[in-house]
C-alpha cells in the first residue's frame, strides 16, 4: 500500500472513489472502504450480477459484506473463487473470505486451510474480514480450532499468529461472544502461552485484548496469568502485553 489515502469520505476525490467502486484499486483507509458502493463494486467484480442484484446501502456493513458474498456464491459457486480471492479490491477479497465460510460440506480443517491466504493478506481490511467470516465456525468447533491454532501461533507470519489470537477472543469486536472462553478462559492457554513474548505490536495488542476480554468475566485468572508471565519472562514485550491486558482492571481499582 503506497497510497496515503483519505481519512474522511468528503475528502475522497471523485476519480479515486470511482476506482474504488470499480475495484481497480484497494482502499487505503477505513473511510475509503466505507465509502464504496457495494452494488457498483459487485457488478464490476461479477458482471453477470448486473441488473439482478442490488445491495441496500442503508444496511449495516457486516450485513452488506455477507449479502455480497451470498450473491457471489449463488452466482458463481466455487468456479471463480480464486479470481475473487486475488482481486485488486480488498473489499472483494473480503467477500471471498465470507464465501469460504459459506461453502458447504467442508471440514473445519479444510475451511481453515482455505481462509489461510486471506488471513495472511497484505491488506489490513482483508485480514479482519477473514477472522470475522470464520468466527462462527471457530466458536462451533472450538476444541479443534484451539488444537489447529497451536501451529498458527508459532508461524513465521505475524498475520497468521495474530489471526489465531484475534479470532478466538472471548468477546471480540463486531462479532458474537464465545461463551466457553468467557466462562473458562484457561481453555485459550494453548494460543496465549506461545504469544506472551511476541515481538510485534500487532500480535501484542491482540493478546492483550484477548486477556482484557477475559478479565471482564474472570479478572483473578488474568491477573494470575500476567504475574506468572512477568515472573517467567521479564521482557518489554511481555510487560507491554500485561499492562494493556490489565488496563480495565487498573481503571476499576
Secondary structure, DSSP 4 states (H G I P E B T S, - for coil): ------SSGGGS-HHHHHHHHHTSS--SSHHHHHH--HHHHHHHH-GGGTTT----TTS-HHHHHHHHHHHHHHHHTTTTHHHHHT-S-HHHHHHHHHHHHH-TT--HHHHHHHHHHHHT-SSHHHHHHHHHHHHHHHHHTHHHHHHHHHHHTT-S-HHHHHHHHHTT-SS-SSS---HHHHH-GGGGHHHHGGGTT-S-HHHHHHHHHHHHHHHTT-HHHHHHHHHHHHHH---HHHHHHHHHHTHHHHHH-
